[in-house]
Amino acid sequence: MTKRSRYEREQRAAANVRIKQITADWERAIPPERLAAFAIEVEAARARGPRPRQPDMAPGTMPNPPRHEPRPQKKEEPPRRSRY
C-alpha cells in the first residue's frame, strides 16, 4: 500500500467532498422523471458487470507472429571445384 502525506490525504478528501457537491447540484438541476430514468439505466449497467476482456489478437492468428520476414532456405548445391 502506498503511503500518502497528510497534505495529499486532505486534498483527496476535499476533492471527494467537492465531487459529491457537484453530483448533488447536478441531480437537483435535472427533472425528477429524467433522473429516475437515469438511475434505472445506472442500476442495469451495474447489474451487468464489467465487459469480458477482448482477445489480444484476431481469431486464427498464430500466438507469436514473426517480427520480420524469414530468410529463404538455402539450396543444397555441390561444392564448386576449380580446374587448375
Contacts in CASP RR format, 6 or more apart in sequence:
PFRMAT RR
TARGET T0000
AUTHOR 0000-0000-0000
METHOD contacts of the structure
MODEL  1
MTKRSRYEREQRAAANVRIKQITADWERAIPPERLAAFAIEVEAARARGP
RPRQPDMAPGTMPNPPRHEPRPQKKEEPPRRSRY
4 12 0 8 1.000
27 35 0 8 1.000
30 38 0 8 1.000
57 63 0 8 1.000
END
